[in-house]
């Protein structure tokens, strides 16, 4: 794992600001494993459950998740996941 100091900010928060690259997610996952039980991993990473499921299936989707968030933020819509990338498991969105 890198020497990166983990703050209360999630991977996604830092990734969206381009403070970390996509490869840094592995360090965040390692950090989560070092402190199990505190949060669900998707919460720790700053993802929704749906975003995390998408990323698990295809890690290359991460830039698309970020773009979906940026689009939602710039349009003033609440960030509720990546509904246009995959339907929510509960059928909403």
N, C-alpha and C positions, 0 to 999 in steps of 0.2 A: 504494500500500500504506500502511497505517496506521503510526503510530510505535510500535506495540506491540513490546515486547521479547520475542523468542522464547527460551524457556528449553528445557530438555530435556523439559519436559512437552508432551505431544501436545495437539492440538486437542480430541480426545475427552475426555481427562482434565479439561481446563479447561471444556469444554462440560457435562460431567456435573455439575460443581460450580457451574455457572451463572456462571462467571467470564467467559465469552465467549458471545455469541449465535451463532446459526446462520450469519449473514452473515460471521463471522470466518473461516470455513473458506476463503474466497477468499484472505485474507491468508496463511494457512498454505500453501495451494497455491502462491501466488507465492513464498513463502520456500523451498519445496521446489525450485522451478524455479531459484532462485538458487544452490542447492547440490546439483546433480544428482549421482547416483552414490553418495551416502552411504547411503541407505535406499530401499526401495520406497516409493512415495507412500502406500500404505495404511498401512504401518508408521509413517511420519512423522506421519500424521494420527491414529494410534492406533486404527485400524480393523482388522478382519480383512479378508481378501481379499473375502469374501462381503459384508460390510457395505459396503465400498467399491464393489463392483459394483452393489449395490442403490442406493446414493446416486448413482452415475453415471447409472443409468437414470431415477431419480426423486429429485431433491434434497429433495422434500417428505417423504421417508421418514426423514430425520434424527431428528426427535423420536421416531419409533417405534423406531429403533435404540437411542436413549438409554433409552427406557422398557424395552425388552427387557433391556438391561444392568442397569438398576436393579432390575428384577424378579429377575433371576438373582442379583444381589448380595444382595438382601434375603432370598432363599430359601436362600442358602448354596451355590448351585450355582456351579460354575466358569463364568466368562464365556468362552464359546467361539464367540461370534458371535451371529447372530440366526436361529437355526434355525427358529423359528416363522414368520419372515417369508419365508424362502426356503430350500429344501433346499441343503445344501452341494454343490458341484460334484462331490465325490468320492462322493456318495451317503450319507455319514455324517450323523449329527445330524438 
